[in-house]
Amino acid sequence: MTVQLDAEQIDALSEIFNIGVGKAAAAMGALMHDEVLLSVPHVSIFTVSEAAQQLGAAGSTMYGVRQPFRGTFNGDALLIFPGHKSLEIVRIVAGQSVPGEDLSAIEQDAMTEVGNVMLNACIAALSDLLGNEFQLSPPSIDVGDSRTILGTRIQNHLVVFLHIRFELLSSQIEGFVVFVLNTTSLEGLRAAVNRLLGRPAEMD
């Protein structure tokens, strides 16, 4: 049976991520040398196939920072941008123009730094409020279409899909934060959220 989250659980997750991205806004502003406003996160649960459709048209190039995490539940946290938006972020952070579509080592470092700020803030908020410690693996950069960025071929794996709009004074950038979880890990997430909500164990 497909594991889903109800409205109250989704609201709780949205609030957790709202705290995380709120803490990240100031750090991102310093990194990008600009004021950064982030919209209230919107959380949805999709299959991998549905998430790929949400990310963009098939075949379009995207850039993503992948941050694997392990703990009470395991998964990959992804910060994803459409290709042209990714290059704009690199230009802002690296302070240089980007020649063409290929990211140099310096540009990859800039993108990874942005991903670290956002994803670590989200994972830290999850850890603090759910009372679960997570171990982080080194982040990596992915380039490709939405299926490549999501990094799994199992179409019924579930994705915690977090949509955030980034607003800078100099430009408007829209990105996605996505947590790719298998069914077992989503059950662990749901149980942790239920504990946060004070629900009895049998409601897990």
Z-matrix of the N, CA and C atoms (Angstrom, degrees):
N
C 1 1.457
C 2 1.524 1 109.50
N 3 1.290 2 117.05 1 137.57
C 4 1.452 3 121.84 2 -178.97
C 5 1.528 4 110.77 3 -67.60
N 6 1.327 5 115.49 4 131.47
C 7 1.456 6 120.43 5 177.09
C 8 1.519 7 108.73 6 -84.34
N 9 1.323 8 115.79 7 127.37
C 10 1.456 9 119.85 8 178.67
C 11 1.521 10 109.19 9 -128.35
N 12 1.304 11 116.72 10 170.27
C 13 1.455 12 123.04 11 175.66
C 14 1.522 13 108.69 12 -115.86
N 15 1.334 14 117.00 13 142.27
C 16 1.460 15 119.64 14 178.71
C 17 1.530 16 109.57 15 -86.26
N 18 1.326 17 115.50 16 178.65
C 19 1.465 18 120.43 17 -173.64
C 20 1.519 19 112.06 18 -61.47
N 21 1.330 20 117.61 19 -40.07
C 22 1.469 21 120.44 20 -178.98
C 23 1.525 22 111.19 21 -67.37
N 24 1.336 23 116.56 22 -38.15
C 25 1.459 24 120.41 23 177.64
C 26 1.527 25 110.88 24 -66.91
N 27 1.334 26 116.62 25 -41.20
C 28 1.467 27 120.62 26 177.26
C 29 1.527 28 110.35 27 -62.60
N 30 1.329 29 117.34 28 -41.94
C 31 1.465 30 120.94 29 178.59
C 32 1.526 31 110.79 30 -62.08
N 33 1.341 32 116.83 31 -40.82
C 34 1.462 33 120.50 32 179.49
C 35 1.528 34 110.88 33 -64.19
N 36 1.335 35 116.29 34 -43.46
C 37 1.463 36 119.60 35 177.65
C 38 1.525 37 111.02 36 -63.68
N 39 1.319 38 117.14 37 -40.92
C 40 1.464 39 120.87 38 178.88
C 41 1.516 40 110.64 39 -59.53
N 42 1.329 41 116.83 40 -41.39
C 43 1.464 42 120.65 41 179.97
C 44 1.528 43 110.90 42 -67.43
N 45 1.340 44 117.06 43 -39.91
C 46 1.464 45 120.59 44 176.92
C 47 1.525 46 110.33 45 -58.73
N 48 1.335 47 115.97 46 -48.66
C 49 1.460 48 119.58 47 -178.89
C 50 1.524 49 111.18 48 -68.58
N 51 1.325 50 117.40 49 -31.68
C 52 1.454 51 120.70 50 177.38
C 53 1.528 52 110.29 51 -61.16
N 54 1.336 53 116.29 52 -41.48
C 55 1.463 54 120.88 53 176.45
C 56 1.530 55 109.88 54 -63.42
N 57 1.332 56 116.18 55 -43.69
C 58 1.467 57 120.17 56 -178.84
C 59 1.517 58 113.21 57 -62.22
N 60 1.333 59 116.94 58 -47.54
C 61 1.464 60 119.11 59 -177.17
C 62 1.523 61 110.56 60 -73.89
N 63 1.330 62 116.53 61 -26.45
C 64 1.456 63 118.68 62 175.29
C 65 1.512 64 111.17 63 -62.83
N 66 1.328 65 116.64 64 -42.54
C 67 1.462 66 121.24 65 177.54
C 68 1.530 67 111.13 66 -66.97
N 69 1.337 68 116.33 67 -29.92
C 70 1.465 69 119.98 68 -177.59
C 71 1.523 70 112.79 69 -78.12
N 72 1.344 71 117.78 70 -23.21
C 73 1.460 72 120.75 71 -172.74
C 74 1.526 73 112.34 72 -59.47
N 75 1.340 74 116.63 73 -45.82
C 76 1.464 75 119.83 74 -178.78
C 77 1.526 76 111.15 75 -64.50
N 78 1.334 77 116.49 76 -42.51
C 79 1.463 78 120.14 77 -179.88
C 80 1.525 79 111.15 78 -65.46
N 81 1.337 80 116.67 79 -39.56
C 82 1.459 81 120.11 80 178.24
C 83 1.524 82 110.87 81 -67.31
N 84 1.334 83 116.03 82 -35.63
C 85 1.456 84 119.47 83 177.85
C 86 1.514 85 111.75 84 -61.37
N 87 1.334 86 116.57 85 -42.89
C 88 1.461 87 120.27 86 177.75
C 89 1.528 88 110.80 87 -65.70
N 90 1.322 89 115.77 88 -38.05
C 91 1.465 90 120.85 89 -179.16
C 92 1.526 91 111.39 90 -66.72
N 93 1.337 92 116.04 91 -38.91
C 94 1.460 93 120.78 92 -176.25
C 95 1.525 94 113.10 93 -96.36
N 96 1.345 95 116.65 94 2.27
C 97 1.468 96 120.81 95 177.84
C 98 1.524 97 110.91 96 56.08
N 99 1.326 98 115.82 97 43.03
C 100 1.453 99 120.62 98 -176.91
C 101 1.525 100 108.07 99 -162.17
N 102 1.312 101 117.12 100 161.00
C 103 1.461 102 120.24 101 174.14
C 104 1.522 103 108.75 102 -76.62
N 105 1.324 104 115.30 103 132.29
C 106 1.459 105 120.91 104 -178.27
C 107 1.522 106 109.40 105 -117.47
N 108 1.322 107 115.96 106 124.08
C 109 1.461 108 122.29 107 173.63
C 110 1.521 109 107.93 108 -112.48
N 111 1.321 110 115.99 109 133.91
C 112 1.464 111 120.50 110 179.42
C 113 1.514 112 109.13 111 -118.42
N 114 1.316 113 116.16 112 136.29
C 115 1.461 114 120.58 113 179.76
C 116 1.523 115 109.98 114 -70.71
N 117 1.324 116 115.70 115 163.42
C 118 1.464 117 120.22 116 174.06
C 119 1.531 118 108.41 117 -62.85
N 120 1.333 119 118.46 118 127.62
C 121 1.466 120 120.10 119 -178.46
C 122 1.519 121 111.94 120 -62.26
N 123 1.321 122 115.44 121 141.89
C 124 1.470 123 121.73 122 174.17
C 125 1.525 124 107.92 123 -113.93
N 126 1.323 125 116.86 124 121.25
C 127 1.460 126 122.25 125 -175.05
C 128 1.519 127 110.44 126 -105.41
N 129 1.327 128 116.37 127 131.97
C 130 1.460 129 122.67 128 173.81
C 131 1.526 130 108.62 129 -134.73
N 132 1.330 131 116.53 130 160.81
C 133 1.458 132 122.18 131 175.27
C 134 1.526 133 108.21 132 -113.76
N 135 1.336 134 116.31 133 121.77
C 136 1.457 135 121.40 134 -179.24
C 137 1.521 136 109.91 135 -128.67
N 138 1.327 137 116.68 136 161.03
C 139 1.451 138 120.55 137 163.54
C 140 1.522 139 108.05 138 -76.82
N 141 1.329 140 116.57 139 166.47
C 142 1.462 141 120.13 140 178.82
C 143 1.523 142 111.14 141 -57.48
N 144 1.337 143 116.23 142 -42.02
C 145 1.462 144 119.86 143 -179.74
C 146 1.522 145 111.33 144 -62.47
N 147 1.339 146 117.20 145 -43.86
C 148 1.462 147 120.53 146 178.83
C 149 1.519 148 111.33 147 -66.42
N 150 1.343 149 116.75 148 -39.42
C 151 1.469 150 120.36 149 179.65
C 152 1.518 151 110.93 150 -63.73
N 153 1.338 152 116.77 151 -39.38
C 154 1.464 153 120.23 152 178.56
C 155 1.526 154 110.53 153 -60.37
N 156 1.325 155 117.24 154 -39.10
C 157 1.466 156 120.71 155 177.93
C 158 1.527 157 111.07 156 -67.46
N 159 1.332 158 117.39 157 -36.38
C 160 1.463 159 121.03 158 179.65
C 161 1.520 160 112.02 159 -67.05
N 162 1.330 161 116.26 160 -32.75
C 163 1.463 162 120.33 161 -176.11
C 164 1.520 163 112.51 162 -69.45
N 165 1.325 164 117.87 163 -31.99
C 166 1.457 165 118.56 164 -179.89
C 167 1.509 166 112.05 165 157.46
N 168 1.316 167 114.67 166 178.68
C 169 1.457 168 121.09 167 -178.17
C 170 1.522 169 110.74 168 -64.04
N 171 1.317 170 115.41 169 144.21
C 172 1.460 171 120.85 170 179.00
C 173 1.519 172 109.88 171 -58.91
N 174 1.329 173 115.50 172 134.76
C 175 1.456 174 120.68 173 177.46
C 176 1.518 175 115.01 174 90.61
N 177 1.324 176 117.99 175 -13.06
C 178 1.464 177 119.87 176 179.91
C 179 1.528 178 109.63 177 -75.44
N 180 1.340 179 115.65 178 142.24
C 181 1.459 180 121.12 179 -176.79
C 182 1.522 181 110.82 180 -79.04
N 183 1.333 182 114.81 181 134.84
C 184 1.446 183 121.57 182 177.30
C 185 1.522 184 108.35 183 -132.68
N 186 1.331 185 115.18 184 158.55
C 187 1.453 186 121.65 185 175.04
C 188 1.519 187 108.05 186 -119.52
N 189 1.328 188 116.06 187 140.14
C 190 1.452 189 119.53 188 -179.36
C 191 1.513 190 111.68 189 -142.07
N 192 1.330 191 115.56 190 145.39
C 193 1.460 192 122.45 191 170.43
C 194 1.517 193 107.00 192 -104.35
N 195 1.328 194 116.81 193 123.83
C 196 1.468 195 122.77 194 -176.92
C 197 1.527 196 109.31 195 -105.82
N 198 1.337 197 116.15 196 126.99
C 199 1.458 198 122.12 197 177.52
C 200 1.532 199 109.60 198 -124.06
N 201 1.351 200 117.79 199 97.16
C 202 1.464 201 119.54 200 178.09
C 203 1.529 202 110.65 201 -68.96
N 204 1.341 203 116.42 202 143.67
C 205 1.457 204 120.93 203 176.53
C 206 1.522 205 109.19 204 -138.57
N 207 1.330 206 115.04 205 149.48
C 208 1.458 207 121.60 206 -178.22
C 209 1.511 208 108.99 207 -135.49
N 210 1.331 209 116.08 208 141.90
C 211 1.448 210 120.46 209 -179.99
C 212 1.514 211 109.65 210 177.37
N 213 1.341 212 116.94 211 -138.69
C 214 1.460 213 121.46 212 176.30
C 215 1.520 214 110.60 213 -57.54
N 216 1.314 215 115.90 214 -35.30
C 217 1.456 216 121.53 215 167.88
C 218 1.520 217 107.61 216 -135.84
N 219 1.327 218 115.27 217 152.07
C 220 1.458 219 121.86 218 -172.36
C 221 1.521 220 110.94 219 -114.99
N 222 1.315 221 116.14 220 155.66
C 223 1.455 222 119.75 221 175.61
C 224 1.511 223 112.08 222 175.62
N 225 1.313 224 114.67 223 -170.78
C 226 1.455 225 122.99 224 175.59
C 227 1.519 226 108.44 225 -120.61
N 228 1.318 227 117.07 226 128.31
C 229 1.461 228 121.97 227 171.94
C 230 1.523 229 107.58 228 -95.54
N 231 1.323 230 116.87 229 131.82
C 232 1.465 231 121.99 230 -176.15
C 233 1.521 232 110.00 231 -125.15
N 234 1.329 233 116.39 232 136.23
C 235 1.456 234 122.19 233 168.20
C 236 1.518 235 106.17 234 -109.77
N 237 1.339 236 116.76 235 118.55
C 238 1.462 237 121.69 236 -168.76
C 239 1.521 238 110.66 237 -124.29
N 240 1.335 239 115.50 238 137.20
C 241 1.460 240 121.96 239 176.18
C 242 1.522 241 109.77 240 -133.99
N 243 1.338 242 117.84 241 145.73
C 244 1.471 243 119.90 242 167.30
C 245 1.524 244 109.21 243 -57.53
N 246 1.321 245 116.49 244 151.40
C 247 1.459 246 121.08 245 -173.17
C 248 1.518 247 114.73 246 -51.31
N 249 1.337 248 118.00 247 -48.57
C 250 1.460 249 119.68 248 -175.53
C 251 1.521 250 111.33 249 -68.78
N 252 1.329 251 118.00 250 -30.71
C 253 1.450 252 120.88 251 176.98
C 254 1.526 253 110.79 252 -71.87
N 255 1.344 254 116.46 253 -36.32
C 256 1.456 255 120.23 254 178.36
C 257 1.517 256 110.87 255 -60.63
N 258 1.322 257 115.77 256 -43.89
C 259 1.456 258 119.67 257 -178.91
C 260 1.525 259 111.35 258 -66.12
N 261 1.340 260 116.64 259 -32.53
C 262 1.455 261 120.43 260 176.57
C 263 1.527 262 110.66 261 -66.73
N 264 1.339 263 117.17 262 -40.48
C 265 1.463 264 120.68 263 177.48
C 266 1.517 265 110.42 264 -63.25
N 267 1.327 266 116.27 265 -43.47
C 268 1.462 267 120.43 266 178.67
C 269 1.527 268 110.36 267 -60.37
N 270 1.324 269 115.98 268 -42.52
C 271 1.465 270 119.46 269 179.60
C 272 1.522 271 111.00 270 -59.91
N 273 1.338 272 116.22 271 -42.49
C 274 1.464 273 120.71 272 -179.09
C 275 1.525 274 110.96 273 -66.80
N 276 1.327 275 116.56 274 -48.27
C 277 1.463 276 120.63 275 -175.27
C 278 1.526 277 111.59 276 -71.81
N 279 1.340 278 115.46 277 -45.21
C 280 1.463 279 119.49 278 -176.70
C 281 1.525 280 112.14 279 -80.46
N 282 1.343 281 117.09 280 -15.91
C 283 1.460 282 120.03 281 179.67
C 284 1.506 283 112.62 282 67.07
N 285 1.312 284 117.07 283 35.36
C 286 1.461 285 120.37 284 -178.77
C 287 1.524 286 109.21 285 -151.14
N 288 1.297 287 116.29 286 157.62
C 289 1.460 288 120.21 287 175.35
C 290 1.518 289 109.39 288 -75.62
N 291 1.308 290 116.17 289 152.51
C 292 1.456 291 121.35 290 -177.39
C 293 1.521 292 109.00 291 -107.75
N 294 1.316 293 117.67 292 112.00
C 295 1.461 294 119.64 293 -179.64
C 296 1.520 295 112.14 294 -80.96
N 297 1.314 296 116.47 295 107.21
C 298 1.456 297 119.51 296 176.16
C 299 1.518 298 112.48 297 82.06
N 300 1.325 299 116.00 298 -165.88
C 301 1.457 300 121.86 299 -173.13
C 302 1.521 301 113.52 300 -95.06
N 303 1.332 302 118.14 301 -11.48
C 304 1.457 303 119.88 302 -175.12
C 305 1.522 304 110.71 303 -87.56
N 306 1.327 305 115.63 304 135.77
C 307 1.447 306 120.45 305 178.38
C 308 1.524 307 109.94 306 -91.06
N 309 1.314 308 116.39 307 126.60
C 310 1.455 309 120.70 308 175.27
C 311 1.524 310 108.91 309 -76.71
N 312 1.330 311 116.65 310 175.36
C 313 1.460 312 120.60 311 179.43
C 314 1.520 313 110.72 312 -59.47
N 315 1.324 314 117.20 313 -40.87
C 316 1.466 315 121.04 314 179.80
C 317 1.518 316 110.01 315 -64.05
N 318 1.313 317 116.47 316 -42.89
C 319 1.458 318 121.13 317 -178.86
C 320 1.526 319 111.26 318 -67.20
N 321 1.334 320 116.65 319 -36.81
C 322 1.464 321 120.07 320 175.94
C 323 1.523 322 110.25 321 -63.91
N 324 1.335 323 116.44 322 -39.43
C 325 1.465 324 120.04 323 177.35
C 326 1.525 325 110.50 324 -61.46
N 327 1.328 326 116.95 325 -41.09
C 328 1.466 327 120.93 326 179.82
C 329 1.518 328 110.60 327 -63.57
N 330 1.329 329 116.79 328 -44.71
C 331 1.456 330 120.70 329 -179.79
C 332 1.529 331 110.85 330 -65.65
N 333 1.338 332 116.94 331 -41.03
C 334 1.460 333 121.00 332 179.01
C 335 1.516 334 111.15 333 -62.29
N 336 1.340 335 116.21 334 -38.24
C 337 1.459 336 120.10 335 -179.88
C 338 1.525 337 111.34 336 -64.09
N 339 1.334 338 116.75 337 -41.79
C 340 1.462 339 120.52 338 176.25
C 341 1.526 340 110.25 339 -62.17
N 342 1.326 341 116.31 340 -44.28
C 343 1.461 342 120.48 341 179.16
C 344 1.510 343 112.40 342 -62.09
N 345 1.344 344 116.40 343 -42.13
C 346 1.460 345 119.74 344 178.90
C 347 1.516 346 111.73 345 -58.63
N 348 1.327 347 116.66 346 -43.80
C 349 1.463 348 120.85 347 -178.06
C 350 1.527 349 110.55 348 -60.92
N 351 1.328 350 116.66 349 -49.49
C 352 1.457 351 120.68 350 -175.88
C 353 1.527 352 112.38 351 -72.68
N 354 1.325 353 117.21 352 -50.46
C 355 1.460 354 120.67 353 -173.57
C 356 1.523 355 111.64 354 -69.37
N 357 1.341 356 116.84 355 -40.68
C 358 1.459 357 118.59 356 178.60
C 359 1.518 358 111.47 357 -63.90
N 360 1.343 359 117.14 358 -34.79
C 361 1.461 360 120.37 359 177.37
C 362 1.528 361 110.75 360 -64.80
N 363 1.337 362 116.90 361 -42.38
C 364 1.470 363 120.64 362 179.01
C 365 1.528 364 111.16 363 -65.71
N 366 1.332 365 116.84 364 -44.86
C 367 1.465 366 120.29 365 -179.19
C 368 1.523 367 110.56 366 -67.22
N 369 1.345 368 117.69 367 -38.68
C 370 1.462 369 121.31 368 178.13
C 371 1.523 370 110.76 369 -63.49
N 372 1.335 371 117.05 370 -39.78
C 373 1.471 372 120.31 371 177.92
C 374 1.517 373 110.70 372 -64.61
N 375 1.334 374 117.48 373 -42.40
C 376 1.463 375 121.14 374 175.16
C 377 1.524 376 110.45 375 -58.39
N 378 1.327 377 116.27 376 -46.90
C 379 1.462 378 121.46 377 -177.45
C 380 1.521 379 111.39 378 -62.42
N 381 1.338 380 116.72 379 -46.14
C 382 1.471 381 120.97 380 -177.09
C 383 1.523 382 112.06 381 -64.97
N 384 1.329 383 116.91 382 -48.26
C 385 1.457 384 120.37 383 -172.30
C 386 1.530 385 112.98 384 -81.55
N 387 1.346 386 117.24 385 -29.74
C 388 1.463 387 119.74 386 179.36
C 389 1.524 388 112.12 387 -90.76
N 390 1.345 389 116.75 388 -11.83
C 391 1.458 390 120.10 389 179.52
C 392 1.511 391 113.34 390 72.28
N 393 1.337 392 116.96 391 28.76
C 394 1.467 393 121.99 392 179.71
C 395 1.522 394 109.76 393 -120.59
N 396 1.332 395 116.37 394 131.79
C 397 1.458 396 120.53 395 176.86
C 398 1.530 397 109.82 396 -87.49
N 399 1.327 398 116.35 397 141.79
C 400 1.458 399 121.31 398 177.94
C 401 1.522 400 110.19 399 -123.67
N 402 1.319 401 115.69 400 140.36
C 403 1.458 402 121.78 401 172.99
C 404 1.528 403 108.05 402 -97.82
N 405 1.332 404 115.96 403 132.46
C 406 1.459 405 121.05 404 -177.32
C 407 1.521 406 110.62 405 -104.43
N 408 1.333 407 115.51 406 137.46
C 409 1.459 408 121.74 407 172.17
C 410 1.527 409 108.68 408 -93.08
N 411 1.340 410 118.06 409 162.94
C 412 1.471 411 119.52 410 179.44
C 413 1.527 412 110.91 411 -59.00
N 414 1.329 413 117.64 412 139.94
C 415 1.466 414 121.09 413 179.46
C 416 1.517 415 111.06 414 -73.47
N 417 1.325 416 115.60 415 159.90
C 418 1.461 417 121.15 416 177.60
C 419 1.519 418 109.48 417 -139.94
N 420 1.339 419 116.11 418 161.48
C 421 1.460 420 122.70 419 178.49
C 422 1.520 421 109.43 420 -103.52
N 423 1.324 422 116.94 421 132.96
C 424 1.460 423 122.17 422 174.78
C 425 1.518 424 109.04 423 -118.66
N 426 1.328 425 116.47 424 140.83
C 427 1.458 426 122.63 425 176.83
C 428 1.518 427 107.82 426 -130.75
N 429 1.321 428 117.08 427 130.65
C 430 1.461 429 119.77 428 178.96
C 431 1.511 430 111.19 429 158.64
N 432 1.341 431 115.59 430 -163.80
C 433 1.460 432 118.66 431 178.48
C 434 1.528 433 109.87 432 -80.64
N 435 1.322 434 116.43 433 -179.10
C 436 1.459 435 120.22 434 -172.63
C 437 1.527 436 112.69 435 -61.81
N 438 1.333 437 118.00 436 -36.99
C 439 1.463 438 120.41 437 179.10
C 440 1.524 439 110.44 438 -65.99
N 441 1.322 440 116.74 439 -40.96
C 442 1.463 441 120.80 440 178.51
C 443 1.522 442 110.68 441 -62.89
N 444 1.336 443 116.56 442 -43.62
C 445 1.452 444 121.25 443 -177.99
C 446 1.522 445 111.09 444 -64.46
N 447 1.341 446 117.69 445 -40.90
C 448 1.461 447 120.62 446 179.97
C 449 1.526 448 111.33 447 -66.18
N 450 1.327 449 117.51 448 -29.27
C 451 1.452 450 121.57 449 169.11
C 452 1.514 451 116.10 450 73.74
N 453 1.313 452 118.68 451 22.21
C 454 1.463 453 120.32 452 176.11
C 455 1.521 454 109.06 453 -142.85
N 456 1.307 455 116.04 454 141.37
C 457 1.464 456 120.78 455 179.28
C 458 1.529 457 111.76 456 -96.43
N 459 1.318 458 117.22 457 -3.96
C 460 1.460 459 120.51 458 -177.58
C 461 1.518 460 108.53 459 -84.92
N 462 1.301 461 116.88 460 106.42
C 463 1.455 462 121.64 461 -169.17
C 464 1.528 463 113.66 462 -69.13
N 465 1.379 464 116.82 463 -22.86
C 466 1.464 465 117.76 464 -179.05
C 467 1.526 466 112.62 465 -95.14
N 468 1.350 467 117.93 466 4.08
C 469 1.462 468 118.82 467 169.72
C 470 1.523 469 108.29 468 -61.11
N 471 1.313 470 115.98 469 144.86
C 472 1.458 471 120.02 470 -176.48
C 473 1.529 472 110.95 471 -98.88
N 474 1.300 473 114.98 472 146.22
C 475 1.452 474 122.55 473 -175.87
C 476 1.528 475 108.83 474 -123.12
N 477 1.343 476 116.18 475 126.66
C 478 1.456 477 120.99 476 170.26
C 479 1.527 478 106.06 477 -84.71
N 480 1.320 479 116.01 478 106.16
C 481 1.465 480 122.44 479 -169.02
C 482 1.524 481 108.95 480 -100.35
N 483 1.325 482 115.86 481 115.60
C 484 1.456 483 122.45 482 -177.40
C 485 1.518 484 109.23 483 -113.59
N 486 1.325 485 115.77 484 118.76
C 487 1.468 486 120.65 485 -178.30
C 488 1.523 487 109.22 486 -104.75
N 489 1.322 488 116.47 487 125.21
C 490 1.462 489 122.39 488 -179.72
C 491 1.521 490 108.85 489 -131.25
N 492 1.316 491 116.89 490 136.29
C 493 1.462 492 120.85 491 173.44
C 494 1.528 493 109.03 492 -101.72
N 495 1.328 494 115.36 493 125.51
C 496 1.453 495 121.75 494 176.79
C 497 1.520 496 108.75 495 -94.81
N 498 1.299 497 116.94 496 128.72
C 499 1.464 498 120.49 497 177.33
C 500 1.523 499 109.41 498 -121.75
N 501 1.319 500 116.46 499 118.80
C 502 1.449 501 122.85 500 175.24
C 503 1.520 502 108.36 501 -111.91
N 504 1.334 503 116.27 502 154.32
C 505 1.454 504 118.96 503 178.72
C 506 1.523 505 110.99 504 -61.86
N 507 1.334 506 116.33 505 -31.55
C 508 1.461 507 120.16 506 -176.16
C 509 1.523 508 113.46 507 -89.80
N 510 1.319 509 117.58 508 -18.64
C 511 1.474 510 119.60 509 -177.92
C 512 1.519 511 108.97 510 -164.85
N 513 1.309 512 116.54 511 164.38
C 514 1.458 513 122.04 512 176.04
C 515 1.528 514 107.88 513 -113.92
N 516 1.315 515 114.60 514 121.17
C 517 1.453 516 120.42 515 -175.14
C 518 1.519 517 108.90 516 -123.37
N 519 1.311 518 117.16 517 129.82
C 520 1.458 519 122.23 518 178.84
C 521 1.512 520 109.51 519 -111.93
N 522 1.319 521 115.30 520 129.83
C 523 1.450 522 119.07 521 -179.99
C 524 1.513 523 110.78 522 -135.52
N 525 1.313 524 115.00 523 176.14
C 526 1.459 525 121.90 524 179.73
C 527 1.521 526 109.05 525 -129.28
N 528 1.314 527 116.51 526 137.77
C 529 1.458 528 121.70 527 166.77
C 530 1.526 529 106.43 528 -109.41
N 531 1.324 530 116.59 529 125.23
C 532 1.461 531 121.49 530 -174.70
C 533 1.522 532 109.16 531 -128.98
N 534 1.328 533 116.22 532 132.97
C 535 1.458 534 121.86 533 172.74
C 536 1.521 535 107.71 534 -108.39
N 537 1.329 536 117.03 535 117.52
C 538 1.463 537 122.40 536 179.03
C 539 1.526 538 108.21 537 -94.85
N 540 1.324 539 116.37 538 115.28
C 541 1.454 540 122.69 539 -177.67
C 542 1.522 541 109.20 540 -127.29
N 543 1.364 542 116.73 541 147.70
C 544 1.453 543 117.75 542 169.95
C 545 1.526 544 108.59 543 -85.71
N 546 1.328 545 117.44 544 176.30
C 547 1.456 546 120.79 545 -174.45
C 548 1.523 547 111.92 546 -60.33
N 549 1.340 548 116.98 547 -41.30
C 550 1.468 549 120.56 548 179.81
C 551 1.519 550 111.02 549 -61.29
N 552 1.330 551 117.01 550 -42.89
C 553 1.460 552 120.29 551 -179.57
C 554 1.525 553 111.44 552 -68.64
N 555 1.334 554 117.49 553 -35.04
C 556 1.461 555 119.26 554 177.70
C 557 1.530 556 110.45 555 -66.92
N 558 1.339 557 117.06 556 -34.19
C 559 1.466 558 119.91 557 174.94
C 560 1.521 559 110.13 558 -62.54
N 561 1.356 560 116.63 559 -40.35
C 562 1.454 561 120.08 560 177.62
C 563 1.515 562 111.80 561 -64.97
N 564 1.341 563 116.97 562 -39.52
C 565 1.457 564 121.16 563 177.05
C 566 1.527 565 110.61 564 -63.17
N 567 1.319 566 116.44 565 -44.18
C 568 1.463 567 120.42 566 -179.21
C 569 1.529 568 110.78 567 -63.19
N 570 1.339 569 116.86 568 -41.71
C 571 1.460 570 120.26 569 178.65
C 572 1.531 571 110.88 570 -62.78
N 573 1.333 572 116.93 571 -40.21
C 574 1.463 573 120.63 572 179.61
C 575 1.523 574 111.14 573 -66.59
N 576 1.333 575 117.33 574 -40.58
C 577 1.462 576 120.61 575 177.91
C 578 1.527 577 110.21 576 -65.54
N 579 1.335 578 117.05 577 -38.68
C 580 1.465 579 120.29 578 177.83
C 581 1.533 580 111.34 579 -61.97
N 582 1.335 581 116.52 580 -39.04
C 583 1.463 582 119.18 581 177.29
C 584 1.525 583 110.27 582 -64.38
N 585 1.329 584 116.38 583 -40.19
C 586 1.462 585 120.96 584 177.48
C 587 1.526 586 110.71 585 -61.08
N 588 1.330 587 116.62 586 -38.18
C 589 1.459 588 122.19 587 -178.92
C 590 1.537 589 112.60 588 -80.24
N 591 1.336 590 116.48 589 -6.04
C 592 1.457 591 120.05 590 -179.47
C 593 1.513 592 113.64 591 76.18
N 594 1.315 593 116.62 592 23.34
C 595 1.466 594 119.54 593 179.04
C 596 1.522 595 110.14 594 -80.83
N 597 1.344 596 118.18 595 149.68
C 598 1.458 597 120.38 596 177.47
C 599 1.525 598 110.95 597 -66.13
N 600 1.335 599 115.70 598 155.60
C 601 1.463 600 121.11 599 -173.54
C 602 1.511 601 112.39 600 -59.48
N 603 1.336 602 118.30 601 -32.84
C 604 1.467 603 119.51 602 -176.69
C 605 1.524 604 112.19 603 -66.93
N 606 1.381 605 117.32 604 -14.09
C 607 1.459 606 119.65 605 178.21
C 608 1.525 607 110.86 606 -82.40
N 609 1.370 608 118.54 607 -6.57
C 610 1.447 609 120.37 608 175.92
C 611 1.510 610 109.53 609 -68.16
